[in-house]
Structure formats: C-alpha cells, structure tokens
Amino acid sequence: MSVTLFMGGYGSGKSELALDLCLRRAAGENTAFFPPASAQKRVILLDMDVINPAFRSHEKREMLTQRGVEVYAPSLAGSTLDIPALPAALGALIASDADVVIDVGGDPDGAGVLGRYHDDLAGVEKTVWFVLNPYRLRQENSEKAWALMAAICDRARLAPTALIANPNLGRDTTPELIAQGMAVIRETAQLLGLPIAALAVEAHRVPHLEQSLCREFEGRLWPLESRMRPTWLDATQES
C-alpha cells in the first residue's frame, strides 16, 4: 500500500493535485516524481477538508467513482450542517491494502482532524507533500509560507517530505508570473531544507513556460487540468 498526503493553505491547489493523482493512479500511470503505484490495487481518496466549503475534492465524487476511485469524506460535507464527522472506518482505510490519497484541511483547524489519526499513520510508508502557491494568502513570501506550514503541520502531527510548486493566478497566470512565483518557492524550500518534488502547471501553459524552468524541472513537470475550478468563479472573473 501507499499513502500520499497533500497539505497546504487555502488556494494552494492541494485538492486539485490530490484529485489528479487519484485519476492518474486509477489509470495506472507513473512518472518520475509520483510515488510508485501499487499494481491492481484500490485507489482511495480521503477528503479530510472539513473547513473549506468552496473547494472540495469529494464534490467530484461521481466523476472519480466512474474512473475507479473510491471517495470517502465527512458524512455531512457540503451540507448546511457540515461537521467533522469522518467515517468510523477511516483508520481501517489507511491501513488497507490500497493506494490512499489524503486531502488535508487548508488551515490549522482543518489539519487538526488528521492529527487525530496519528497512530493510524505511524509506521505506514507515506509521502507528505506541502503545496505552495505564493499568489495566495499567507504564502506570499518565505517567512509567511514557513509560518503557515509550521502551523498546519503541527496540528496534523506530520512533517512534509517535499514541496509541490503551484504558482498561479488562475486565468490570469502568465509565464512571467510562474517564474516570479518560483523564486519565492525556491527561497522557501531553502529555508525549510526541503526539495521541490514537482512544478504543477495547467497543461495548456506548459509549452509557454520559460525554458530555464523546463530544464530545471525536466521529468518533474506536473501538467494539470482545472477540474476543481467552480463555474461561478469564471463567471465572476468575466464580469
């Protein structure tokens, strides 16, 4: 089995990445930076984000299920009575013979839910990725990013093994903005002593990246589709 956890602040893109990894796993895809997928094993997404009502990976449950991903989330997630009522069998899922991807809450309170399952995760081989987007609140510079990561990881009771760079401003992203954002993420990585496992970029932007970035992240570019972006957000940007 393998367990991959995505942590990060609001707007970092962790839910998008968690969803994308599940779909790649279900399709049997491996790359240089993805943790090795288990052959012919279940793929499970645990959506543990019980705080943020706007961007949640489990809201794509139907699409994920159709493509072979099992989705588990708080029983009342998305309702007006939303509370952190996680499945009673969560510990068993983590310990199951499956590829488990966990989308952790985007602030210290949300990450604290994961901390309750510290004993279930102890001794389990896991990859812990912290996703950074310097164009989002509390991630604008290395000092703020460090403070946010420390708060989230302390409550989650887990330390990240690597960073995932995801510098973007949604539809307003440009190659220049990506390059500028990477400067902040590199500084943060150096401050923390962590490697940058991959650079996540919307697939249609990859051909326009600066060549220096393409060389730096050769074999570690993570092309994404924007599956989590709500339609109301595009409508807002167009108005």
C-alpha positions in Angstrom: 0.0 0.0 0.0 1.0 3.6 -0.2 -0.3 6.8 1.5 0.2 10.2 -0.1 -0.9 13.3 1.8 -1.5 16.8 0.3 -1.2 19.7 2.8 -1.3 23.4 2.0 -3.1 26.6 2.6 -6.3 27.8 1.0 -5.9 28.3 -2.7 -2.6 26.4 -2.9 -4.2 23.8 -5.2 -3.8 20.8 -3.0 -7.3 19.5 -3.7 -6.7 19.8 -7.4 -3.5 17.9 -7.1 -4.9 15.2 -4.9 -7.8 14.6 -7.4 -5.4 14.5 -10.3 -3.1 12.0 -8.6 -6.0 9.7 -7.9 -7.1 9.7 -11.5 -3.5 9.0 -12.6 -3.2 6.2 -10.1 -6.5 4.7 -11.2 -5.3 4.8 -14.8 -2.1 3.0 -13.8 0.2 6.0 -14.6 3.6 6.5 -13.1 6.1 9.3 -13.5 9.5 10.1 -12.0 8.1 12.1 -9.1 4.8 10.2 -8.3 5.3 7.7 -5.6 5.1 4.2 -7.2 1.5 3.0 -7.6 0.6 -0.5 -6.4 -0.3 -2.9 -9.2 -4.0 -3.7 -9.3 -4.8 -2.1 -6.0 -7.8 0.1 -4.9 -7.3 3.8 -5.3 -8.9 5.7 -2.4 -9.4 9.5 -1.9 -9.9 10.6 1.7 -11.2 14.2 1.7 -10.4 15.4 5.2 -11.0 19.1 4.4 -13.9 19.7 6.8 -13.4 23.5 7.0 -13.5 25.0 3.5 -16.9 24.7 1.8 -15.9 26.1 -1.6 -13.2 23.8 -3.0 -13.6 20.2 -2.0 -12.3 17.2 -3.8 -15.2 15.0 -2.8 -17.6 17.2 -4.8 -16.2 15.4 -7.9 -17.3 12.1 -6.4 -19.3 10.9 -9.5 -16.5 11.5 -11.9 -13.9 9.9 -9.6 -16.1 6.9 -9.0 -16.7 6.4 -12.7 -13.0 6.3 -13.2 -12.3 3.8 -10.5 -11.5 6.0 -7.5 -13.3 5.3 -4.1 -14.1 8.6 -2.3 -14.6 9.0 1.4 -15.4 12.3 3.1 -17.2 13.7 6.2 -20.7 12.3 6.2 -22.3 15.8 6.2 -19.7 17.5 3.9 -21.2 20.1 1.7 -24.4 20.5 3.7 -25.5 23.4 5.9 -24.9 21.0 8.9 -21.3 20.4 8.0 -19.4 18.9 10.9 -16.2 16.9 11.1 -18.0 13.5 11.1 -15.4 11.3 9.4 -16.1 7.7 8.6 -15.7 5.4 11.5 -13.7 3.1 9.3 -11.1 5.7 8.5 -8.3 4.0 10.4 -9.0 0.8 8.6 -8.9 2.6 5.2 -5.5 4.0 6.0 -4.3 0.5 6.9 -5.9 -1.2 3.9 -4.0 -2.7 1.0 -4.7 0.2 -1.3 -3.2 3.4 -2.7 -4.6 6.1 -0.4 -4.5 9.8 -1.2 -5.5 12.2 1.6 -6.6 15.8 1.0 -5.9 17.6 4.3 -7.7 20.7 5.5 -6.3 24.0 4.4 -5.7 25.7 7.8 -4.5 24.5 11.3 -8.0 23.7 12.5 -8.7 21.6 9.4 -5.4 19.9 9.6 -6.1 19.1 13.3 -8.6 16.5 12.1 -5.8 14.5 10.6 -3.8 14.7 13.8 -6.4 12.5 15.5 -5.3 9.7 13.3 -1.6 10.0 14.1 -1.4 6.5 15.5 -3.1 5.0 12.4 -0.4 6.7 10.2 2.5 5.8 12.4 4.7 3.2 10.8 2.9 3.5 7.4 5.1 4.3 4.4 3.9 7.7 3.3 4.7 10.7 1.1 3.7 14.1 2.6 3.6 16.9 0.1 3.1 20.6 1.1 1.7 22.6 -1.9 2.7 26.2 -2.2 1.2 29.0 -4.3 2.9 32.3 -3.4 -0.1 34.2 -5.0 -2.4 33.1 -2.2 -2.9 34.5 1.3 -0.2 33.7 3.9 2.1 32.2 1.2 3.4 35.5 -0.4 6.9 35.1 0.9 9.1 32.5 2.5 8.6 33.7 6.1 4.8 33.6 5.8 4.9 30.3 4.0 7.1 28.9 6.7 4.7 30.1 9.4 1.7 28.6 7.7 3.4 25.3 7.1 4.5 25.1 10.7 1.0 25.8 12.0 -0.6 23.3 9.7 2.0 20.5 10.1 2.0 21.0 13.9 -1.8 20.3 14.1 -1.6 17.5 11.5 1.3 16.0 13.5 3.2 15.3 10.3 6.2 16.8 8.7 6.4 17.3 4.9 8.8 15.3 2.9 8.8 17.7 -0.1 7.1 20.8 -1.6 5.0 20.9 -4.7 5.3 24.3 -6.5 2.0 25.6 -7.9 2.5 29.3 -8.6 -0.6 30.6 -10.4 -3.2 33.3 -10.5 -5.9 31.2 -12.2 -6.9 32.5 -15.6 -4.6 35.5 -15.1 -1.5 33.3 -14.9 1.4 34.2 -17.3 4.8 32.6 -17.8 6.4 35.6 -16.1 4.1 35.1 -13.0 5.1 31.5 -12.8 8.8 32.3 -12.9 8.4 35.1 -10.3 6.4 32.7 -8.0 9.1 30.1 -8.3 11.7 32.5 -6.9 9.6 32.6 -3.6 9.1 28.9 -3.6 12.8 28.2 -4.1 13.6 30.6 -1.2 11.0 28.8 1.0 12.5 25.4 0.1 15.9 26.5 1.0 14.7 28.0 4.3 13.0 24.7 5.2 15.7 22.4 3.8 13.1 20.6 1.6 13.3 19.5 -2.0 10.7 20.7 -4.6 9.3 17.5 -5.9 7.4 18.9 -8.9 6.2 22.1 -10.6 2.4 21.9 -11.2 1.2 23.9 -14.2 -2.0 23.8 -16.2 -1.3 21.6 -19.2 -2.1 24.3 -21.8 0.5 26.6 -20.2 3.4 24.1 -20.3 4.5 24.9 -23.9 4.8 28.6 -22.9 7.0 28.1 -19.8 10.4 29.7 -19.7 13.0 27.3 -21.0 15.1 27.6 -17.8 12.1 26.3 -15.8 11.6 23.4 -18.3 15.2 22.4 -17.9 15.1 22.8 -14.1 12.0 20.6 -13.8 12.7 18.2 -16.6 10.8 15.0 -15.7 9.1 16.8 -12.8 6.5 19.0 -14.6 3.0 18.1 -13.4 0.5 19.2 -16.1 -2.9 19.8 -14.7 -6.5 20.2 -15.9 -8.6 22.7 -13.9 -11.3 20.3 -12.6 -11.9 21.9 -9.2 -12.5 25.5 -10.5 -16.2 26.3 -9.9 -18.1 27.8 -12.8 -19.2 30.8 -10.7 -15.6 31.8 -10.3 -15.1 32.1 -14.1 -18.3 34.0 -14.4 -17.1 36.4 -11.7 -13.8 37.0 -13.5 -15.6 37.6 -16.8 -18.0 40.2 -15.3 
